[in-house]
Amino acid sequence: MKYLHTMVRASNLDDSMDFYCNKLGLVEVNRHDSEKGRFTLVYLAAPGDVEKARAGSSPLLEITWNWDPEDYDGGRNFGHLAYRVDDIYALCQSLMDAGVTINRPPRDGHMAFVRSPDGISIELLQAGDHLEPREPWASMPNSGTW
C-alpha cells in the first residue's frame, strides 16, 4: 500500500489556490479539467517534494473544485492536513501578514494551526528541534477553533 493524496473540496478555486500556493507556499504539479464531469482537480506538493511528486513518489494534496456551486460545511470533521516547515515563526508571520488567522499560535516553537478558506484545519510543525518560545507567539491566545 502507498499513500497517494488527500482530497479536499474547494468552494472557490481562486481563493483556495491563493491560500495554498501564494500564502502557504505549496506548488501546483498537475491539473485536470473534466468538461463531462464538470470539475477541476488540482494537485499540490510541498516545495521540497515537487520533483518526487512529479515522479509519483510523494503524496499530494488534491483540490477538487466542482463547477456547479455546492455548500461545504463542517471542514473540521475532515480532521486536518499536516506540513513540516523550516521556520514556523516565519511562516506564521507571513500568513498573518497575508490576512490569515493563526488559530493556534506556535507558542511552543513547534506547532500551529490555521484554516483554509473552506475551513480545512492545517497543522504546521517545526522541522527538527522546537524553536525557543518567543513573542508575540508565546503569549498569543488561540483564535476560533482549529
N, C-alpha and C positions, 0 to 999 in steps of 0.2 A: 504494500500500500504506500502511496505517496501523496502527500498533501499538495493540492493544486492551487486553490484560491479560496478567498472569502468573497461572497457577493453581498453587496448592499444596494438597495434601490435608492434612486435619486428622484426627487420631485422636480428639480430644475437642474439640468445637466451643466449649464454655465456656472451656476452657484457652486455646485459640487466640484467641478474641475478647478474653479478658482480656489476653493478651500484646500482640496487635496494636493494640487500641484503648486499653485502660486504661494500659498500660505504654509502648508505643511511640508512641501518640498518633494512630494512623490513625482515620478516620471511616467508619462504615458508610454507604453511599449507596444500596444496593439489596440485596434478599434474595429468593430464590426457593426455595420448598419444593416438592419433587416427590413426592407420595404414590406415584404409579405407579413412579417410578424409585428411590424410597427414598433420596433425597439432598437436601441443602440446599446452595445456593450463596449465599455472602455476598460482596458486592463492597465493597472498601475503597479509600479515596482518602487521600492526604496532606492535612492540614488546608488548605494553601494551594491545593489543586486541587479542592475539593469542588464548587464551582459549575460548573467546567469539566467535571468528571466526570459530574455530573448532566445536563449538556447533551451528553454523549457526545464531548467533545473533549479528554479527558485519560485516559491509561492508568490501569488499576485493578489491584489485587491481588484475585484471586478465590480465596476459601477454599472448597474443596469438602469437605463432610462427608458420607460415606456412612453411612447409619443402621445398616447391618449392620456389626459390627466387622470390621476388616481390620488386618493388620500392615503398617506402613510403616517401612521402614528405608532406610538409605543416603541420608538427606537431603543429605549432602554431594555426592553425584553429580548433584544438581539444578544446582549452581552456587551462585548467590546472588542475593538481591534487593538493590537499592541505593537509598538515600534520601539526598538532600541535606538537611542540618539547619542550623538557625540557630546553635546553640551546642552543639558536640559534647561539650564537658566537662559542661555542664548536663544534657544528655540522658543521657550515660553515668552520671552520678551518680544521676539519677532512676531509671534502670534498675537500677543496683546496689542502691539503697535499696529497690526493689521485689523484690529477690531474684534478679535476672537476672545471670548470669555475663557479664562482659566478656571474651570470649575473646581478642580482640586490642585492648588498650587504645589510646586515642588519644595515644600518646607524642609524635607529631609535630604534634599540634594539627590534624590533618587527617582521619585515617581510623581507624575502629574496626570491629570485628566482634562480633556477638552471634548467638545461635541462638534460634529459636522453640522451643516445647515439642515440636515434631515434628522438630527437628534441622535446620531450614532455616537456612542461613547468611545473615545480613543485614549488609550493609556500610553503615556510616554515614559520610557525607562532609561535612566542614565547608563551608558555603556561603562563597563569596568566598575571601579570603586565609586561609592557615593561621593558627590561633591560636598565640600563643607557647607553647612547651612549658612545662608546669607540673606540679608534684607534686599528687597522688600518681601521676598518669598517666605522667610522664616516666620513672619508674623501675619501673613496674609490669610484671611479666612476662606473657607470654601464658599462657592457661589452656585446656588442651584443644586441639582443632582448630577451625579456622574456615574 
